[in-house]
Each structure stands twice: as structure tokens, then as C-alpha cells.
Amino acid sequence: MKQQSTIQDFFSSSDNDQKKARKLDSEESSEDQRPTKIIKIDSQETSQYEDQSVQDTNLQEGCENSSKDNEGHSDEAPVYSDDVKECIKETFLLEMPEDFYQFWDFCKQCNKLNPRYGLKKTLNLCLTGPFDILSGRHKKVTKNKFGRYPNFLLHQRFYYDPPEFQTILVSDGDDKFHIGYFRDDPTEMPVFMASNSPGSTSSSKEKLVQCGDNVFAAVHIYATHLLKTHKGEKKKLIEQLVNSLEKEAKKLNLSLLPVTKTMKERQKKVNCPTFHGAGMVVPVDDNEVGYRPVPETQKDLKAMLKQMVDGETEAKREQASEALQEIITFIQFANDECDYGEGLELGLCLFSYGHKELHSQISFLLPLAYQLLNRSQFQEIIEAHLKCRRGVTESVDELQV
């Protein structure tokens, strides 16, 4: 089966290098097999990517003060659908699962006046993202703190959040802890819940930690964890919440397990690991077309990227840059042969690495990969995010005035 062999190949860079070399030699031997155009990302010929890199150099200023942040936005006030499900789909480009709406009803029991703060007292969590549509908060904002109408593709989208991840719960702590849904395909329902702490000093900032397959499970896992570090009245409040979550989940027939059968089934479909830890899934047909691995181990790829952005000399940085460019060239061959997953794999890893010096390569790889995979919603999200990728400590609340 291809999934098994390609995952093994991923951890054997030398074998892959030989295969890629043989493939490249074959391509060079026949002009009619060569792609019509090879794009060299870091060459002077691709000035559009250099312009993007210049923009990324002043990333924070570009988001908050430049007219670049208003690109793609109309000067006219947005018109929202009265149907909340349709409104969420129009603004976030995604549909929410049933447990999302069930959890909103649950939080109404915790705080009738403002369900968004139903978990604030116990867990210091606020319902956000698509929940802001249910609360009607979006209708109260004409111009946000950035001087424009909200861009919901950026709303509560933290620095390391890939397009596959949609935040629905946030903490106001320094670690920027947040919980959201993760889905492999924008037209399908989420495959699991995950959390991320981009401001953490004790864990990898890009890591997504899986926590069940529904929001009740995610909150239950988090609340149970907090019980270990709290005492007195606060601990009693958390215990009451945990009991309420368990009763409601039982009534709704929802699992509270951190890893469910559906999550295990999804894991079997994972084509390869990724820097954020959740892996990625792309379709592979019976002819094993759809994915081929990046010809570097994760360890070696991270070392390459580190040398590229932090190399001691210009020569070392250039050497790493050329090595990355060679992989991107291989990906263009892969795209020609419908193995679109390789570009997605590398693009996601560069995104998770998190350095602005890589934005030009990401801007080439990810939008194209999502387009080829018919995941246009993710394409729109990543394009918006790269234009305005706010720093870890910056506000990502598009409804803040």
C-alpha cells in the first residue's frame, strides 16, 4: 500500500534522493517530458516573491497600519445572513459540526446573559471565532481596531494556526492557549479537536495537541487537567463543571475520550508527519497517485531551515537556500504528475517553522497545493493569513474595537 511505503520513505532521505535524482535525469533526457516552466523562488526573475518578502519584513506594521491590510475588503458594510449556520459558512468558509451548537446551548446554562463567558469563571476560557456569530457580536462592529470591517478569515487565527485549524475557545493567558477544530478537507466536518499555545515557554510553539473529537471532550480534558493545579473554591467550581460536562455528553451520546475510534481511523490515513504534529491527509488513488514524500527527514529539514535563516555566514545561508530550492523544483515535477501532497507537506512544515524569511516560499507552495487539491477555502485562508500574519503577542481579535 502506498501510504505505508511513503511513510517509510519519508524517514529514508538517502533512498529518496536517489529516486529523485534518477527521476530528474530521466526528465532531462527528454525535453518533451520537462515541465514548461521551472519557478526559482529565490531568483531575481521572481520579483513578486521578493516584494512579498519585503512586505513580510515589516509584518506587524503592514497588518495594522498599511493599506495592504485592506486588500480584498469592500468599503461597504458587510451584509450578514440571518441564518447563523449560513452566516458562519459565508464568513469563515467552513461549516460547524452539531456538537458546536450543542455546546453553545450548554454554555447558555452556565451564563444566560452572555454564553460567551460561560467558562470564564471556571476555566478562564472565552467562546470565540464562529461562536461570535451565534452571540451576534459580529453585528455590533462597524470598524475594528485596525480601522476596517472584520476579516473573519483572520479572526482569532493565531500565528501558528494552519488553515486546517479553526479556533473556537481562547484564554487570556500569556501562553495564548486556544482550542479549535481540525479538519483535513474544508468541505468535510472536523476530524478532531486540538489546542495550541504559541506563547508557551515550555513547549513547542507550533504544536497542535489533539484532545478528543468534539468540543465537550476538549473542554472536559482541559478542566480535568486544571483540577490537579487548583484548590479550594476554584477547584469545587471546576469539579461542578466537569460533572455537568459528563452528564451533558452522556445525554448527547458524545465521547469524552482523548483519542476515539474515528481519530485512530484517521491516523491510519495520515500520509506523513508534519511539524505541527497532526500529520496531513491527502487522497491517494489505486495507482498510488496523489502523494510522494519530501526527500528529507523532519530533523534534516529543520536543520536546513535553521541554517537558511540563522546561518553564521552568507555562504551557509545561500547553501541552505539552494537546497530548499532543489526540493521545490522536485515538487513542481510532482505536481505535474498529480502528486500534490508533497507541496502541501513542505508548505505546512515551512509555515510551522514560523520564520518570516520563508513566507515567499510558503506563498508559492501552499496556495497552489490547496488549489490543486480542490481545497480552495484553505487557499483563501492561507493567502489572507500570510498577508497579515500577526505576531504571537499581538491581538488576533478582528471584532475588537
ZAKE-827577 format. One line per field, with one value per residue (C-alpha): residue number from 1; residue in three letters; chain; x, y, z. Coordinates in nm, 2 decimals, padded with zeros to 4 digits. Each point is the difference from the previous one (the first is absolute). Last residue first. Layout:
# ZAKE-827577
k = (NUM, ...)
r = (ALA, ...)
c = (A, ...)
u = (X, ...)
v = (Y, ...)
w = (Z, ...)
# end
This chain:
# ZAKE-827577
k = (401, 400, 399, 398, 397, 396, 395, 394, 393, 392, 391, 390, 389, 388, 387, 386, 385, 384, 383, 382, 381, 380, 379, 378, 377, 376, 375, 374, 373, 372, 371, 370, 369, 368, 367, 366, 365, 364, 363, 362, 361, 360, 359, 358, 357, 356, 355, 354, 353, 352, 351, 350, 349, 348, 347, 346, 345, 344, 343, 342, 341, 340, 339, 338, 337, 336, 335, 334, 333, 332, 331, 330, 329, 328, 327, 326, 325, 324, 323, 322, 321, 320, 319, 318, 317, 316, 315, 314, 313, 312, 311, 310, 309, 308, 307, 306, 305, 304, 303, 302, 301, 300, 299, 298, 297, 296, 295, 294, 293, 292, 291, 290, 289, 288, 287, 286, 285, 284, 283, 282, 281, 280, 279, 278, 277, 276, 275, 274, 273, 272, 271, 270, 269, 268, 267, 266, 265, 264, 263, 262, 261, 260, 259, 258, 257, 256, 255, 254, 253, 252, 251, 250, 249, 248, 247, 246, 245, 244, 243, 242, 241, 240, 239, 238, 237, 236, 235, 234, 233, 232, 231, 230, 229, 228, 227, 226, 225, 224, 223, 222, 221, 220, 219, 218, 217, 216, 215, 214, 213, 212, 211, 210, 209, 208, 207, 206, 205, 204, 203, 202, 201, 200, 199, 198, 197, 196, 195, 194, 193, 192, 191, 190, 189, 188, 187, 186, 185, 184, 183, 182, 181, 180, 179, 178, 177, 176, 175, 174, 173, 172, 171, 170, 169, 168, 167, 166, 165, 164, 163, 162, 161, 160, 159, 158, 157, 156, 155, 154, 153, 152, 151, 150, 149, 148, 147, 146, 145, 144, 143, 142, 141, 140, 139, 138, 137, 136, 135, 134, 133, 132, 131, 130, 129, 128, 127, 126, 125, 124, 123, 122, 121, 120, 119, 118, 117, 116, 115, 114, 113, 112, 111, 110, 109, 108, 107, 106, 105, 104, 103, 102, 101, 100, 99, 98, 97, 96, 95, 94, 93, 92, 91, 90, 89, 88, 87, 86, 85, 84, 83, 82, 81, 80, 79, 78, 77, 76, 75, 74, 73, 72, 71, 70, 69, 68, 67, 66, 65, 64, 63, 62, 61, 60, 59, 58, 57, 56, 55, 54, 53, 52, 51, 50, 49, 48, 47, 46, 45, 44, 43, 42, 41, 40, 39, 38, 37, 36, 35, 34, 33, 32, 31, 30, 29, 28, 27, 26, 25, 24, 23, 22, 21, 20, 19, 18, 17, 16, 15, 14, 13, 12, 11, 10, 9, 8, 7, 6, 5, 4, 3, 2, 1)
r = (VAL, GLN, LEU, GLU, ASP, VAL, SER, GLU, THR, VAL, GLY, ARG, ARG, CYS, LYS, LEU, HIS, ALA, GLU, ILE, ILE, GLU, GLN, PHE, GLN, SER, ARG, ASN, LEU, LEU, GLN, TYR, ALA, LEU, PRO, LEU, LEU, PHE, SER, ILE, GLN, SER, HIS, LEU, GLU, LYS, HIS, GLY, TYR, SER, PHE, LEU, CYS, LEU, GLY, LEU, GLU, LEU, GLY, GLU, GLY, TYR, ASP, CYS, GLU, ASP, ASN, ALA, PHE, GLN, ILE, PHE, THR, ILE, ILE, GLU, GLN, LEU, ALA, GLU, SER, ALA, GLN, GLU, ARG, LYS, ALA, GLU, THR, GLU, GLY, ASP, VAL, MET, GLN, LYS, LEU, MET, ALA, LYS, LEU, ASP, LYS, GLN, THR, GLU, PRO, VAL, PRO, ARG, TYR, GLY, VAL, GLU, ASN, ASP, ASP, VAL, PRO, VAL, VAL, MET, GLY, ALA, GLY, HIS, PHE, THR, PRO, CYS, ASN, VAL, LYS, LYS, GLN, ARG, GLU, LYS, MET, THR, LYS, THR, VAL, PRO, LEU, LEU, SER, LEU, ASN, LEU, LYS, LYS, ALA, GLU, LYS, GLU, LEU, SER, ASN, VAL, LEU, GLN, GLU, ILE, LEU, LYS, LYS, LYS, GLU, GLY, LYS, HIS, THR, LYS, LEU, LEU, HIS, THR, ALA, TYR, ILE, HIS, VAL, ALA, ALA, PHE, VAL, ASN, ASP, GLY, CYS, GLN, VAL, LEU, LYS, GLU, LYS, SER, SER, SER, THR, SER, GLY, PRO, SER, ASN, SER, ALA, MET, PHE, VAL, PRO, MET, GLU, THR, PRO, ASP, ASP, ARG, PHE, TYR, GLY, ILE, HIS, PHE, LYS, ASP, ASP, GLY, ASP, SER, VAL, LEU, ILE, THR, GLN, PHE, GLU, PRO, PRO, ASP, TYR, TYR, PHE, ARG, GLN, HIS, LEU, LEU, PHE, ASN, PRO, TYR, ARG, GLY, PHE, LYS, ASN, LYS, THR, VAL, LYS, LYS, HIS, ARG, GLY, SER, LEU, ILE, ASP, PHE, PRO, GLY, THR, LEU, CYS, LEU, ASN, LEU, THR, LYS, LYS, LEU, GLY, TYR, ARG, PRO, ASN, LEU, LYS, ASN, CYS, GLN, LYS, CYS, PHE, ASP, TRP, PHE, GLN, TYR, PHE, ASP, GLU, PRO, MET, GLU, LEU, LEU, PHE, THR, GLU, LYS, ILE, CYS, GLU, LYS, VAL, ASP, ASP, SER, TYR, VAL, PRO, ALA, GLU, ASP, SER, HIS, GLY, GLU, ASN, ASP, LYS, SER, SER, ASN, GLU, CYS, GLY, GLU, GLN, LEU, ASN, THR, ASP, GLN, VAL, SER, GLN, ASP, GLU, TYR, GLN, SER, THR, GLU, GLN, SER, ASP, ILE, LYS, ILE, ILE, LYS, THR, PRO, ARG, GLN, ASP, GLU, SER, SER, GLU, GLU, SER, ASP, LEU, LYS, ARG, ALA, LYS, LYS, GLN, ASP, ASN, ASP, SER, SER, SER, PHE, PHE, ASP, GLN, ILE, THR, SER, GLN, GLN, LYS, MET)
c = (A, A, A, A, A, A, A, A, A, A, A, A, A, A, A, A, A, A, A, A, A, A, A, A, A, A, A, A, A, A, A, A, A, A, A, A, A, A, A, A, A, A, A, A, A, A, A, A, A, A, A, A, A, A, A, A, A, A, A, A, A, A, A, A, A, A, A, A, A, A, A, A, A, A, A, A, A, A, A, A, A, A, A, A, A, A, A, A, A, A, A, A, A, A, A, A, A, A, A, A, A, A, A, A, A, A, A, A, A, A, A, A, A, A, A, A, A, A, A, A, A, A, A, A, A, A, A, A, A, A, A, A, A, A, A, A, A, A, A, A, A, A, A, A, A, A, A, A, A, A, A, A, A, A, A, A, A, A, A, A, A, A, A, A, A, A, A, A, A, A, A, A, A, A, A, A, A, A, A, A, A, A, A, A, A, A, A, A, A, A, A, A, A, A, A, A, A, A, A, A, A, A, A, A, A, A, A, A, A, A, A, A, A, A, A, A, A, A, A, A, A, A, A, A, A, A, A, A, A, A, A, A, A, A, A, A, A, A, A, A, A, A, A, A, A, A, A, A, A, A, A, A, A, A, A, A, A, A, A, A, A, A, A, A, A, A, A, A, A, A, A, A, A, A, A, A, A, A, A, A, A, A, A, A, A, A, A, A, A, A, A, A, A, A, A, A, A, A, A, A, A, A, A, A, A, A, A, A, A, A, A, A, A, A, A, A, A, A, A, A, A, A, A, A, A, A, A, A, A, A, A, A, A, A, A, A, A, A, A, A, A, A, A, A, A, A, A, A, A, A, A, A, A, A, A, A, A, A, A, A, A, A, A, A, A, A, A, A, A, A, A, A, A, A, A, A, A, A, A, A, A, A, A, A, A, A, A, A, A, A, A, A, A, A, A, A, A, A, A, A, A)
u = (-01.28, 00.07, -00.19, 00.30, 00.15, 00.35, 00.17, 00.38, 00.23, 00.07, 00.05, -00.26, 00.00, -00.18, 00.07, 00.10, -00.34, -00.21, 00.18, -00.02, -00.38, -00.08, 00.19, -00.16, -00.34, 00.13, 00.06, -00.02, 00.33, 00.16, -00.11, 00.11, 00.34, 00.03, -00.10, 00.25, 00.32, 00.05, -00.10, 00.19, 00.32, -00.05, -00.08, 00.32, 00.19, -00.30, 00.10, -00.27, 00.13, -00.37, -00.04, 00.31, -00.14, -00.34, 00.15, 00.23, -00.29, -00.24, 00.25, 00.05, -00.37, -00.07, 00.13, -00.19, 00.30, 00.06, -00.04, 00.29, 00.22, -00.07, 00.07, 00.35, 00.07, -00.11, 00.24, 00.28, -00.10, 00.04, 00.35, 00.08, -00.12, 00.22, 00.31, -00.09, -00.03, 00.34, 00.16, -00.15, 00.16, -00.11, -00.32, -00.32, -00.26, 00.13, 00.19, -00.31, -00.20, 00.26, 00.01, -00.38, 00.00, 00.26, -00.20, -00.33, 00.17, 00.07, -00.12, -00.35, -00.23, -00.21, -00.38, -00.30, 00.06, 00.03, -00.18, -00.29, -00.04, 00.17, -00.21, 00.17, 00.04, 00.24, 00.18, -00.12, 00.34, 00.04, 00.33, -00.18, -00.01, -00.09, -00.28, -00.24, -00.28, 00.06, -00.02, -00.35, -00.11, 00.15, -00.18, -00.33, 00.05, 00.06, 00.30, -00.04, -00.32, -00.30, -00.23, -00.33, -00.33, -00.19, -00.13, 00.34, 00.17, -00.24, 00.06, 00.38, 00.01, -00.21, 00.23, 00.31, -00.16, -00.08, 00.36, 00.13, -00.21, 00.12, 00.36, -00.05, -00.14, 00.29, 00.29, 00.13, 00.29, -00.12, -00.36, 00.14, 00.07, -00.36, -00.12, 00.22, -00.12, -00.36, 00.04, 00.13, -00.25, -00.29, 00.14, 00.00, 00.25, 00.24, 00.30, 00.28, 00.29, 00.10, 00.37, 00.13, 00.12, 00.20, -00.04, 00.13, 00.00, -00.35, -00.12, -00.12, -00.21, -00.20, -00.30, -00.16, -00.35, -00.04, -00.10, -00.20, -00.29, 00.07, 00.00, 00.31, 00.20, 00.24, -00.19, 00.12, -00.25, 00.13, 00.15, 00.21, 00.29, 00.15, 00.29, -00.03, -00.35, -00.32, -00.13, -00.18, -00.27, -00.13, 00.32, -00.01, 00.29, 00.04, 00.12, 00.31, 00.01, 00.36, -00.05, -00.35, -00.32, -00.25, -00.17, 00.23, -00.24, -00.27, 00.13, -00.17, -00.09, 00.28, 00.19, 00.23, -00.18, -00.32, -00.24, -00.37, -00.02, -00.32, -00.13, 00.30, -00.09, -00.32, 00.07, -00.04, 00.23, 00.26, -00.01, 00.16, 00.32, -00.04, -00.12, 00.21, 00.22, 00.12, -00.09, -00.26, -00.09, 00.04, -00.18, -00.35, 00.16, -00.12, -00.34, -00.07, -00.33, -00.08, 00.35, 00.06, -00.33, 00.06, 00.34, -00.18, -00.20, 00.32, 00.15, -00.29, 00.07, 00.36, -00.10, -00.19, 00.30, 00.10, 00.01, 00.29, 00.06, 00.05, -00.23, -00.24, -00.01, -00.06, -00.28, -00.16, -00.01, -00.12, -00.29, -00.05, 00.26, 00.25, 00.04, 00.34, 00.04, 00.13, 00.37, 00.06, 00.29, 00.23, 00.30, -00.07, 00.31, 00.22, -00.13, 00.27, -00.04, -00.10, 00.11, 00.28, 00.16, 00.01, 00.15, 00.26, 00.24, -00.30, -00.06, 00.36, -00.05, -00.32, 00.19, 00.27, -00.27, -00.14, 00.35, 00.03, 00.28, 00.24, 00.01, -00.11, -00.31, 00.14, -00.30, 00.05, -00.21, -00.12, 00.05, 00.25, -00.14, 00.02, 00.37, 00.10, 00.32, -00.05, -00.31, 00.17, 00.29, -00.25, -00.17, 00.33, 00.10, -00.34, 00.04, 00.35, -00.11, -00.29, 00.23, 00.23, -00.29, -00.13, -00.25, -00.25, 00.05, -00.16, -00.30, -00.01, 00.00, -00.28, -00.22, 00.06, -00.13)
v = (04.79, -00.37, -00.21, -00.11, -00.15, -00.10, 00.22, 00.00, -00.21, -00.28, 00.24, 00.08, -00.18, 00.25, -00.07, -00.36, -00.05, 00.12, -00.23, -00.28, 00.04, 00.04, -00.32, -00.18, 00.08, -00.11, -00.36, -00.15, -00.19, 00.20, 00.33, -00.10, -00.09, 00.33, 00.21, -00.20, 00.00, 00.34, 00.21, -00.24, 00.06, 00.38, -00.03, -00.19, 00.31, 00.07, -00.29, -00.23, -00.35, -00.09, 00.18, -00.17, -00.34, 00.07, 00.10, -00.31, -00.24, 00.19, -00.01, -00.37, -00.07, 00.11, -00.32, 00.08, -00.08, 00.37, 00.08, -00.25, 00.17, 00.34, -00.17, -00.10, 00.36, 00.10, -00.26, 00.16, 00.34, -00.12, -00.12, 00.33, 00.19, -00.22, 00.08, 00.37, 00.01, -00.17, 00.24, 00.30, -00.11, -00.10, -00.15, 00.11, 00.00, -00.26, -00.19, -00.04, -00.11, -00.27, -00.13, -00.01, -00.20, -00.24, -00.07, -00.03, -00.25, 00.12, -00.11, 00.14, -00.30, -00.09, 00.05, -00.01, -00.29, -00.35, -00.16, -00.08, 00.37, 00.20, 00.26, 00.25, -00.02, 00.19, -00.05, 00.14, 00.08, 00.36, -00.09, -00.25, -00.38, -00.18, -00.14, -00.03, -00.25, -00.23, 00.30, 00.07, -00.34, 00.07, 00.33, -00.17, -00.26, 00.27, 00.16, 00.24, -00.19, 00.22, -00.17, 00.16, -00.18, 00.33, -00.10, -00.15, 00.32, 00.21, -00.20, -00.01, 00.38, 00.07, -00.21, 00.17, 00.34, -00.09, -00.12, 00.33, 00.20, -00.21, 00.05, 00.38, -00.01, -00.18, -00.13, 00.01, -00.16, -00.36, 00.11, 00.20, -00.33, -00.11, 00.34, -00.04, -00.35, 00.09, 00.31, -00.22, -00.27, 00.24, 00.16, -00.32, -00.25, -00.02, 00.21, 00.00, 00.23, 00.22, 00.10, 00.33, 00.15, -00.30, -00.02, 00.16, 00.37, 00.01, 00.29, -00.20, -00.23, -00.23, -00.23, -00.26, -00.15, -00.28, -00.10, 00.31, -00.02, -00.01, 00.27, 00.16, -00.32, -00.12, 00.14, 00.13, 00.17, 00.24, 00.07, 00.29, 00.08, 00.34, -00.09, 00.34, -00.09, 00.15, -00.35, -00.08, -00.23, -00.05, 00.01, -00.16, -00.22, -00.14, 00.34, -00.04, 00.18, 00.10, 00.37, 00.00, 00.02, 00.15, 00.18, -00.01, -00.17, 00.21, 00.32, 00.27, 00.33, 00.26, 00.23, -00.26, 00.04, -00.12, 00.20, -00.08, -00.25, -00.07, -00.25, -00.23, -00.04, -00.17, -00.28, -00.27, 00.18, 00.05, -00.37, -00.03, 00.13, 00.05, -00.18, 00.13, -00.21, 00.09, -00.35, 00.05, 00.36, 00.04, -00.32, 00.15, 00.32, -00.03, -00.11, 00.36, 00.07, -00.37, -00.09, -00.37, -00.12, 00.20, -00.18, -00.33, 00.15, 00.12, -00.35, -00.15, 00.24, -00.11, -00.36, 00.01, 00.07, 00.34, 00.09, 00.18, 00.31, 00.20, 00.29, -00.16, -00.34, 00.17, 00.21, -00.31, -00.16, 00.31, 00.06, 00.37, 00.04, 00.28, 00.30, 00.15, 00.38, 00.15, 00.09, -00.35, -00.21, -00.18, 00.20, 00.19, -00.13, 00.13, 00.35, 00.00, 00.07, -00.32, -00.29, 00.17, 00.13, -00.34, -00.17, 00.26, -00.26, -00.19, 00.28, -00.02, -00.38, 00.05, 00.24, -00.27, -00.25, 00.23, 00.06, -00.35, 00.06, 00.10, -00.36, -00.13, -00.19, -00.16, -00.09, -00.27, 00.05, -00.24, -00.30, -00.24, -00.32, 00.15, 00.09, -00.36, -00.10, 00.27, -00.16, -00.34, 00.16, 00.17, -00.33, -00.17, 00.28, -00.01, -00.38, 00.04, 00.29, -00.22, -00.28, 00.24, 00.17, -00.31, 00.12, 00.12, -00.32, -00.19, 00.23, -00.05, -00.38, -00.01, 00.25, -00.17, -00.34)
w = (01.86, 00.02, -00.25, -00.19, 00.31, -00.09, 00.25, -00.01, 00.23, -00.25, -00.29, -00.26, -00.33, -00.23, -00.36, 00.09, 00.18, -00.29, -00.24, 00.24, 00.05, -00.37, -00.08, 00.28, -00.15, -00.35, 00.12, -00.35, 00.05, -00.28, 00.16, 00.34, -00.13, -00.19, 00.30, 00.21, -00.21, -00.15, 00.30, 00.22, -00.20, 00.03, 00.37, 00.09, 00.12, 00.23, 00.22, 00.15, -00.04, -00.01, -00.34, -00.14, 00.11, -00.15, -00.33, -00.01, 00.06, -00.23, -00.28, 00.04, 00.01, -00.36, -00.16, -00.32, -00.23, -00.09, 00.37, 00.08, -00.26, 00.17, 00.34, -00.12, -00.08, 00.35, 00.14, -00.21, 00.13, 00.36, -00.08, -00.16, 00.31, 00.22, -00.21, 00.00, 00.38, 00.03, -00.25, 00.17, 00.33, 00.34, -00.12, 00.18, -00.28, -00.24, 00.27, 00.20, -00.30, -00.09, 00.36, 00.01, -00.33, 00.14, 00.31, -00.20, -00.23, -00.35, -00.34, 00.04, -00.04, -00.30, -00.01, -00.23, -00.24, 00.15, -00.30, 00.23, 00.08, 00.28, 00.17, 00.23, 00.38, 00.21, 00.33, 00.33, 00.15, -00.10, -00.18, -00.22, -00.01, -00.32, -00.21, 00.29, -00.09, 00.29, 00.23, -00.12, 00.12, 00.34, 00.02, -00.10, 00.28, 00.26, 00.16, 00.29, 00.11, 00.08, -00.25, -00.09, 00.05, 00.04, 00.35, 00.09, -00.11, 00.20, 00.32, -00.04, -00.07, 00.31, 00.21, -00.13, 00.06, 00.36, 00.05, -00.15, 00.24, 00.29, -00.10, -00.01, 00.35, 00.16, -00.21, -00.35, -00.19, -00.05, -00.07, -00.30, -00.19, 00.05, -00.14, -00.31, -00.07, 00.06, -00.23, -00.28, 00.05, -00.01, -00.31, -00.20, -00.14, 00.30, 00.10, -00.26, 00.08, -00.28, 00.02, -00.15, 00.32, 00.11, 00.38, 00.31, -00.09, -00.13, -00.20, -00.30, 00.23, -00.22, 00.05, -00.21, -00.07, -00.25, -00.35, -00.08, -00.25, -00.37, -00.27, 00.14, -00.02, 00.26, 00.30, 00.33, 00.25, 00.26, 00.34, 00.11, 00.23, -00.06, 00.24, 00.17, 00.12, -00.15, -00.09, -00.33, -00.12, -00.36, -00.21, -00.35, -00.11, -00.35, -00.12, 00.22, 00.34, 00.08, 00.04, 00.14, -00.20, 00.24, -00.29, -00.30, -00.24, 00.17, -00.15, 00.21, -00.16, 00.01, 00.23, 00.16, 00.33, -00.17, -00.21, -00.01, 00.29, 00.18, -00.26, 00.06, 00.37, -00.09, 00.25, -00.25, -00.24, 00.27, 00.06, -00.35, 00.16, 00.37, 00.32, 00.29, 00.23, 00.35, 00.11, 00.28, -00.02, -00.37, -00.11, -00.07, -00.12, -00.36, 00.15, 00.09, 00.20, 00.06, 00.12, 00.09, -00.15, -00.31, -00.01, -00.07, -00.28, -00.16, 00.05, -00.19, -00.29, -00.03, 00.07, -00.33, -00.22, -00.13, -00.37, -00.15, -00.22, 00.32, -00.10, -00.24, 00.18, 00.33, -00.15, -00.15, 00.34, 00.17, -00.24, 00.01, -00.27, 00.05, -00.23, 00.02, 00.02, -00.32, -00.04, -00.13, 00.12, -00.23, 00.10, 00.32, 00.18, -00.28, 00.08, 00.27, 00.37, 00.18, -00.22, -00.19, 00.33, 00.15, -00.31, -00.09, -00.13, -00.14, -00.26, -00.11, -00.04, -00.20, -00.24, -00.03, -00.09, -00.27, -00.13, -00.13, -00.25, 00.27, 00.12, 00.34, -00.11, -00.31, -00.21, -00.26, -00.31, -00.28, 00.22, -00.16, -00.16, -00.36, 00.06, 00.06, 00.17, 00.27, 00.13, 00.03, 00.19, 00.23, 00.07, 00.07, 00.23, 00.18, 00.05, 00.13, 00.24, 00.11, 00.10, 00.19, 00.17, 00.18, 00.26, -00.27, -00.19, 00.29, -00.01, -00.38, 00.03, 00.25, -00.18, -00.34, 00.09)
# end
